[in-house]
Amino acid sequence: MSNMTEILENQRQFYNTGKTRSFAFRIKALTRLEQAVSSYEPQIKQALKRDLNKSSAESYMTEIGMILEEIAYLRRHLKKWMEPKKIRAPLAQFPSKCFQITEPYGVVLITAPWNFPFLLSLQPLAGAIAAGNCCVIKPSEYAPESARILKKILRAVFPPKYVCVIPGGKETNQRLLDQTFDYIFFTGSVPVGKIVMQKAAAHLTPVTLELGGKSPCIVEKSANIKMAAKRIVFGKLLNAGQVCVAPDYILADKTVEKELVMYLKYWIRVMYGENPVIHPDYPSIVSRRHYKRLMGMMEQGEIVSGGYGDKKTRKIAPTILRNPDLQAPLMQEEIFGPLLPVLSYETLEDAKAYIAKRPKPLALYLFTRNRQAEREIMDGLSYGGGCVNDTIMHLASSSMGFGGVGESGMGSYHGKDSFETFSHRKNILKKSDRIDLPVRYMPYNTIKEKIIRLFLGRS
């Protein structure tokens, strides 16, 4: 079916049958999705290799494995989450009981980016299914092979009246956003996120926006510098830095900056060799346009390592820069590539002030052994989420929600947060019809008012 309106109408009709609401239906759908991801693993890996040159191990670790873990977590906890929740009834409503039940939104749109084309399509899809919705997925045109396999997988296990993939470019995005959905889940850039929110406002459609920004990494003087460098290199160079929560820049205490840079260079050599652009498992930049943009950013700081690329393979060597131009795009825009600026600070308060003056980041990383410094940064700054003495790994657990704040996004998903994101919570009061206290009814008098004041004061 190529007619977008027809697809949505068919999904709405199927949703209105009520079939997607039952626990049995949701569990069966999650199981089928889980089995499909496992059986299509070789084709998923092949697609990721073609689109982004991801290695087999990285493809499983950052996409396939995380999808399977998420589905298993949802299946394990779904029955409990679906149960009505009892709520204490106020004395003023005696005799009554209060409870909360969850219901699906209906037909939802998931718009996925190119950097993790399977993870960021199927992980939210699993949450939408668990919550009982029908779903349209719009994959990115910048990962065409992944979009093709994604469509093939979902067409094999679900009818389009339940789950449908609609590929295409900018025009398809515009047409989809002009449709009426019950919920929109978007992962991508801040500028496009603003367009999505504007379009959703026309229909008063609720949204989750998983955006990005410049996620800082603070290396405090008490940190284990060698370990910090190792984990920063891992987090920064995963998918060649094309990760929304990758460390965007480092703020290092001036007393450890030189040592940190030395170990950063050391771990790059250990993990990727002397010439990373020829390493078979080092990912490519997604397009020539992004390659050119990143190569231009190199001129905005003092290169101390890397600083070159291979135009043919679109690979850019891991590049460390010092003394970056703070007004240049390198320090004003999300880098989204393997360039790592390093700044030094005099006091931790200086580092904190630098971050606080800028838009709230999606992630923040702190390396320290100082408990006071940890509390000062973790509690004193606003950001989506983060790690102490690690990078990236906070989003790898289904038991913790993941999302941004301010310009880095709104809403949260993973595990229970996914179920709640794609569910509407209805709060209900059930009143007894055997007893009816007359105090709330007209005509009123001073005695009734005293009773009302007494009851409301004790609620």
C-alpha positions as CSV (number, residue, x, y, z in Angstrom):
1,M,0.0,0.0,0.0
2,S,1.5,3.3,-1.1
3,N,-1.3,5.5,0.0
4,M,-0.4,7.0,3.3
5,T,-3.9,7.9,4.3
6,E,-5.1,4.4,3.5
7,I,-2.4,2.8,5.7
8,L,-3.3,5.0,8.6
9,E,-7.0,4.4,8.2
10,N,-6.5,0.6,8.1
11,Q,-4.4,0.8,11.2
12,R,-7.0,2.9,13.0
13,Q,-9.7,0.4,12.0
14,F,-7.6,-2.5,13.3
15,Y,-6.8,-0.7,16.5
16,N,-10.5,0.0,17.1
17,T,-11.2,-3.8,17.0
18,G,-9.5,-3.9,20.4
19,K,-7.3,-6.9,19.4
20,T,-4.0,-5.1,20.3
21,R,-5.1,-4.4,23.8
22,S,-5.0,-7.9,25.3
23,F,-2.0,-9.2,27.2
24,A,-1.9,-12.4,25.1
25,F,-1.8,-10.4,21.8
26,R,1.0,-8.1,23.0
27,I,3.2,-11.0,24.3
28,K,2.7,-12.9,21.0
29,A,3.7,-9.8,19.0
30,L,6.8,-9.2,21.1
31,T,7.8,-12.9,20.8
32,R,7.4,-12.7,17.0
33,L,9.5,-9.6,16.9
34,E,12.2,-11.2,19.1
35,Q,12.3,-14.3,16.9
36,A,12.5,-12.2,13.7
37,V,15.4,-10.1,14.9
38,S,17.3,-13.3,15.9
39,S,16.6,-15.1,12.6
40,Y,17.5,-12.0,10.5
41,E,20.7,-11.3,12.4
42,P,23.0,-12.1,9.4
43,Q,21.1,-9.7,7.1
44,I,20.9,-7.0,9.7
45,K,24.7,-7.2,10.2
46,Q,25.2,-7.1,6.4
47,A,23.0,-4.0,6.1
48,L,24.9,-2.2,8.8
49,K,28.2,-3.1,7.1
50,R,27.0,-1.7,3.9
51,D,25.5,1.5,5.3
52,L,28.0,2.4,8.0
53,N,30.8,-0.2,7.8
54,K,29.9,-1.5,11.3
55,S,31.7,-4.6,12.4
56,S,29.8,-7.8,13.4
57,A,30.7,-7.4,17.0
58,E,29.6,-3.7,17.2
59,S,26.4,-4.4,15.3
60,Y,25.4,-7.0,17.9
61,M,26.6,-5.0,20.9
62,T,25.0,-1.7,20.0
63,E,21.9,-2.8,18.0
64,I,20.8,-6.5,17.8
65,G,21.8,-7.5,21.4
66,M,20.2,-4.3,22.9
67,I,17.0,-4.9,21.0
68,L,16.7,-8.5,22.2
69,E,17.5,-7.5,25.8
70,E,14.8,-4.8,25.6
71,I,12.1,-7.2,24.3
72,A,13.0,-9.8,26.9
73,Y,12.7,-7.1,29.7
74,L,9.3,-6.0,28.4
75,R,8.0,-9.5,28.2
76,R,9.1,-10.3,31.7
77,H,7.4,-7.3,33.3
78,L,4.5,-6.5,31.0
79,K,1.8,-8.3,32.9
80,K,2.6,-6.5,36.2
81,W,2.7,-3.1,34.4
82,M,-0.8,-3.7,32.8
83,E,-2.5,-4.4,36.1
84,P,-4.7,-1.5,37.5
85,K,-3.0,0.4,40.3
86,K,-4.8,1.2,43.5
87,I,-4.8,4.8,44.7
88,R,-5.8,5.9,48.1
89,A,-9.3,7.5,47.9
90,P,-9.7,10.9,49.7
91,L,-11.9,11.0,52.7
92,A,-14.0,13.7,51.0
93,Q,-15.1,11.1,48.4
94,F,-16.2,8.5,50.9
95,P,-17.4,5.9,50.2
96,S,-15.3,5.3,47.0
97,K,-12.2,3.7,45.6
98,C,-9.7,5.1,43.2
99,F,-7.5,3.3,40.7
100,Q,-5.4,3.9,37.6
101,I,-5.5,1.9,34.4
102,T,-3.3,2.2,31.3
103,E,-4.5,2.2,27.7
104,P,-2.7,2.5,24.4
105,Y,-2.7,5.8,22.6
106,G,-3.7,4.2,19.3
107,V,-1.8,4.7,16.1
108,V,1.8,6.0,16.7
109,L,4.6,7.2,14.4
110,I,8.2,6.3,15.1
111,T,10.7,8.3,13.1
112,A,14.2,6.8,13.3
113,P,17.7,8.2,12.5
114,W,20.4,6.6,10.4
115,N,23.2,6.1,13.0
116,F,21.5,3.1,14.8
117,P,18.9,2.3,12.2
118,F,17.7,-1.0,13.7
119,L,18.0,-0.2,17.4
120,L,16.3,3.2,17.2
121,S,13.4,1.7,15.2
122,L,12.8,-1.6,16.9
123,Q,13.5,-0.6,20.5
124,P,10.8,2.1,20.6
125,L,8.6,-0.2,18.5
126,A,8.8,-2.9,21.2
127,G,7.6,-0.3,23.7
128,A,4.7,0.7,21.4
129,I,3.7,-2.9,21.0
130,A,4.0,-3.6,24.7
131,A,1.6,-0.7,25.3
132,G,-0.9,-2.1,22.8
133,N,-0.5,0.4,19.9
134,C,-0.5,0.1,16.1
135,C,2.6,1.6,14.6
136,V,4.1,3.3,11.5
137,I,7.9,3.4,11.3
138,K,9.7,5.9,9.1
139,P,13.4,4.9,8.8
140,S,16.1,7.2,7.6
141,E,16.9,7.4,3.9
142,Y,20.6,7.8,4.8
143,A,20.8,4.1,5.7
144,P,19.0,2.7,2.7
145,E,20.1,-1.0,3.1
146,S,19.1,-1.0,6.7
147,A,15.7,0.5,5.8
148,R,15.2,-2.2,3.2
149,I,15.9,-5.0,5.6
150,L,13.9,-3.4,8.3
151,K,10.9,-3.3,6.0
152,K,11.5,-6.9,5.0
153,I,11.6,-8.1,8.6
154,L,8.5,-6.3,9.8
155,R,6.5,-7.2,6.7
156,A,7.4,-10.9,7.3
157,V,6.0,-10.9,10.9
158,F,3.3,-8.2,11.1
159,P,0.4,-7.2,8.8
160,P,0.7,-3.5,7.7
161,K,-2.6,-2.8,9.4
162,Y,-0.7,-3.4,12.6
163,V,2.9,-2.4,12.0
164,C,4.1,-0.7,8.7
165,V,7.4,0.7,7.5
166,I,7.2,3.7,5.2
167,P,10.6,4.5,3.7
168,G,11.4,7.7,1.9
169,G,13.1,11.0,2.1
170,K,12.2,14.5,3.3
171,E,9.0,14.7,1.3
172,T,7.8,11.5,2.9
173,N,8.6,12.9,6.4
174,Q,6.6,16.0,5.6
175,R,3.6,14.0,4.4
176,L,3.7,11.8,7.4
177,L,3.8,14.7,9.8
178,D,0.8,16.2,8.1
179,Q,-1.2,13.1,9.1
180,T,-3.1,12.7,12.4
181,F,-1.3,10.3,14.8
182,D,-2.1,9.6,18.4
183,Y,1.5,9.8,19.4
184,I,4.8,10.7,17.7
185,F,8.2,9.4,18.8
186,F,11.1,11.1,17.1
187,T,14.9,10.6,17.3
188,G,17.1,13.0,15.5
189,S,18.6,16.5,15.4
190,V,17.4,19.5,17.4
191,P,16.3,21.5,14.2
192,V,14.2,18.7,12.9
193,G,12.8,18.0,16.4
194,K,11.5,21.6,16.4
195,I,9.7,21.0,13.1
196,V,8.2,17.7,14.4
197,M,6.9,19.5,17.5
198,Q,5.5,22.3,15.4
199,K,3.7,19.8,13.1
200,A,2.4,17.8,16.1
201,A,1.0,21.0,17.7
202,A,-1.4,21.4,14.7
203,H,-3.2,18.2,15.8
204,L,-2.4,18.5,19.6
205,T,-0.4,15.2,19.3
206,P,1.8,14.4,22.2
207,V,5.5,13.7,21.4
208,T,8.7,12.2,22.6
209,L,11.8,14.0,21.2
210,E,15.1,12.2,21.6
211,L,17.5,14.8,20.4
212,G,21.2,15.4,21.1
213,G,23.6,18.3,21.7
214,K,27.1,18.7,23.1
215,S,27.5,16.1,25.8
216,P,30.5,17.1,28.0
217,C,33.0,14.8,29.7
218,I,34.7,16.1,32.8
219,V,38.0,14.6,33.9
220,E,38.6,15.7,37.5
221,K,42.2,15.6,38.9
222,S,41.5,12.6,41.2
223,A,40.4,10.4,38.3
224,N,42.1,7.2,37.2
225,I,43.5,8.9,34.1
226,K,44.5,5.8,32.1
227,M,41.1,4.2,32.6
228,A,39.3,7.4,31.9
229,A,41.1,7.8,28.6
230,K,40.3,4.2,27.7
231,R,36.6,4.6,28.3
232,I,36.4,8.0,26.6
233,V,38.0,6.5,23.5
234,F,35.5,3.6,23.5
235,G,32.5,6.0,23.9
236,K,33.7,8.6,21.5
237,L,34.7,6.3,18.6
238,L,31.7,3.9,18.8
239,N,30.2,4.2,15.3
240,A,32.9,6.7,14.6
241,G,31.4,9.2,17.0
242,Q,28.0,9.2,15.2
243,V,26.2,8.6,18.5
244,C,23.9,11.2,20.1
245,V,25.4,10.5,23.6
246,A,29.0,10.3,22.5
247,P,31.3,12.6,24.6
248,D,31.3,15.7,22.5
249,Y,34.2,17.5,24.2
250,I,36.4,17.0,27.3
251,L,36.9,19.4,30.2
252,A,40.0,18.3,31.9
253,D,41.6,19.6,35.1
254,K,44.7,21.5,34.0
255,T,47.0,19.3,36.2
256,V,46.0,16.1,34.3
257,E,45.3,17.4,30.8
258,K,48.7,16.4,29.3
259,E,48.6,13.0,30.8
260,L,45.0,12.5,29.6
261,V,45.9,13.5,26.0
262,M,48.8,11.1,26.1
263,Y,46.6,8.2,27.2
264,L,43.9,9.1,24.7
265,K,46.5,8.8,21.9
266,Y,47.7,5.5,23.4
267,W,44.3,3.9,23.5
268,I,43.4,5.0,20.0
269,R,46.6,3.2,18.8
270,V,45.8,0.1,20.9
271,M,42.2,-0.2,19.6
272,Y,42.5,1.1,16.0
273,G,46.2,0.8,15.1
274,E,48.6,3.3,13.7
275,N,46.4,4.2,10.8
276,P,42.7,3.8,11.9
277,V,41.2,4.7,8.5
278,I,42.5,1.4,7.1
279,H,41.2,-0.7,10.0
280,P,38.5,-3.0,8.6
281,D,36.2,-2.5,11.6
282,Y,36.4,1.2,11.9
283,P,33.0,2.7,10.8
284,S,32.5,5.2,7.9
285,I,30.9,8.6,8.1
286,V,27.4,8.2,6.7
287,S,27.6,10.5,3.8
288,R,30.0,12.8,1.8
289,R,28.2,15.9,3.1
290,H,28.9,14.9,6.7
291,Y,32.4,13.8,5.8
292,K,33.1,17.3,4.4
293,R,31.5,19.0,7.4
294,L,33.7,17.1,9.8
295,M,36.9,17.7,7.8
296,G,36.1,21.4,7.9
297,M,35.8,21.4,11.7
298,M,39.4,20.2,12.0
299,E,40.6,23.7,11.1
300,Q,38.9,25.1,14.3
301,G,41.5,23.8,16.8
302,E,45.1,22.7,17.3
303,I,45.3,19.1,16.0
304,V,47.5,16.9,18.3
305,S,46.4,13.5,16.9
306,G,44.8,12.3,13.7
307,G,43.6,15.2,11.5
308,Y,43.1,13.3,8.2
309,G,40.6,11.2,6.4
310,D,40.0,8.9,3.4
311,K,37.5,10.6,1.1
312,K,36.9,7.3,-0.9
313,T,35.8,5.3,2.2
314,R,34.5,8.3,4.1
315,K,36.6,7.4,7.1
316,I,38.1,10.1,9.4
317,A,40.9,9.3,11.7
318,P,40.2,9.8,15.5
319,T,41.2,13.4,15.9
320,I,42.2,15.1,19.2
321,L,42.1,18.9,19.2
322,R,43.3,21.4,21.8
323,N,42.6,25.1,22.3
324,P,39.5,25.0,20.0
325,D,37.9,28.1,18.8
326,L,34.9,28.4,21.2
327,Q,32.9,30.4,18.7
328,A,33.4,28.0,15.8
329,P,31.0,25.2,14.8
330,L,33.3,22.7,16.5
331,M,32.3,24.1,19.9
332,Q,28.8,25.4,19.0
333,E,27.3,22.5,17.2
334,E,27.0,18.8,18.0
335,I,30.1,17.2,16.4
336,F,28.6,13.8,15.6
337,G,31.9,12.4,14.4
338,P,35.4,11.2,15.6
339,L,36.7,14.7,16.6
340,L,37.4,15.3,20.2
341,P,38.2,18.8,21.5
342,V,40.0,19.0,24.9
343,L,39.7,22.0,27.1
344,S,41.3,22.6,30.5
345,Y,39.9,24.2,33.5
346,E,41.3,25.8,36.7
347,T,38.7,24.7,39.2
348,L,35.7,22.4,39.1
349,E,33.5,25.4,39.6
350,D,34.8,26.8,36.3
351,A,33.9,23.6,34.5
352,K,30.5,23.5,36.0
353,A,29.9,27.2,35.0
354,Y,31.0,26.5,31.4
355,I,28.4,23.7,31.1
356,A,25.7,25.6,32.9
357,K,25.9,28.5,30.4
358,R,25.1,26.3,27.5
359,P,22.0,24.3,26.4
360,K,21.2,21.3,28.6
361,P,23.1,18.3,27.2
362,L,21.6,14.8,26.5
363,A,24.5,13.2,28.5
364,L,27.2,14.2,31.0
365,Y,30.2,12.1,32.0
366,L,32.4,12.6,35.0
367,F,35.6,10.8,35.9
368,T,36.5,11.2,39.5
369,R,37.3,9.4,42.7
370,N,36.2,12.4,44.8
371,R,32.8,11.9,46.3
372,Q,32.3,15.6,46.9
373,A,33.2,16.5,43.3
374,E,30.8,13.7,42.2
375,R,27.9,15.2,44.2
376,E,28.7,18.7,43.0
377,I,28.5,17.8,39.3
378,M,25.8,15.1,39.4
379,D,23.4,17.3,41.5
380,G,24.4,20.7,40.3
381,L,23.9,20.5,36.6
382,S,20.9,19.7,34.4
383,Y,21.3,17.0,31.7
384,G,19.4,14.0,30.3
385,G,21.5,11.3,32.0
386,G,25.1,10.1,32.3
387,C,27.8,8.1,33.9
388,V,30.4,8.4,36.6
389,N,33.7,6.9,35.5
390,D,32.3,5.6,32.2
391,T,30.7,6.8,29.0
392,I,27.7,5.7,26.9
393,M,26.8,2.7,29.1
394,H,23.9,4.3,31.0
395,L,21.6,3.8,28.0
396,A,22.4,0.1,27.8
397,S,20.1,-0.9,30.6
398,S,16.4,-1.6,30.2
399,S,15.9,-1.0,33.9
400,M,16.7,2.7,33.5
401,G,14.9,5.2,31.3
402,F,16.7,7.3,28.7
403,G,15.8,10.8,27.5
404,G,16.8,14.4,27.3
405,V,15.9,17.7,28.9
406,G,15.6,21.2,27.4
407,E,17.1,21.3,24.0
408,S,18.3,17.7,24.2
409,G,14.8,16.4,24.2
410,M,11.7,15.5,26.2
411,G,10.2,12.3,27.3
412,S,11.9,9.0,28.2
413,Y,12.0,5.4,27.0
414,H,13.6,2.0,27.7
415,G,11.9,-0.7,29.7
416,K,9.1,0.6,31.9
417,D,9.6,4.1,30.6
418,S,8.8,2.8,27.1
419,F,5.6,1.2,28.3
420,E,4.5,4.4,30.1
421,T,5.6,6.7,27.2
422,F,3.3,4.8,24.7
423,S,0.4,4.5,27.2
424,H,-2.2,6.9,28.5
425,R,-2.9,6.6,32.2
426,K,-6.5,6.9,33.1
427,N,-7.4,7.7,36.8
428,I,-10.8,6.6,37.8
429,L,-12.9,7.1,40.9
430,K,-15.6,4.5,41.6
431,K,-18.3,5.7,43.9
432,S,-20.7,3.5,45.9
433,D,-24.3,3.8,44.9
434,R,-25.6,2.5,48.3
435,I,-24.6,5.5,50.4
436,D,-25.1,9.1,49.2
437,L,-24.0,11.8,51.6
438,P,-26.2,14.8,51.1
439,V,-23.6,17.4,52.2
440,R,-22.4,18.2,48.6
441,Y,-25.9,18.9,47.2
442,M,-27.8,22.2,47.2
443,P,-29.2,23.9,49.1
444,Y,-26.1,24.8,51.2
445,N,-26.0,26.1,54.8
446,T,-23.4,26.8,57.4
447,I,-23.5,23.3,58.8
448,K,-22.9,21.8,55.4
449,E,-20.0,24.2,54.8
450,K,-18.4,23.2,58.1
451,I,-18.6,19.5,57.2
452,I,-17.2,20.2,53.7
453,R,-14.3,22.2,55.3
454,L,-13.7,19.3,57.7
455,F,-13.6,16.6,55.0
456,L,-11.4,18.6,52.6
457,G,-9.0,19.4,55.3
458,R,-8.4,15.8,56.0
459,S,-8.0,14.5,52.5
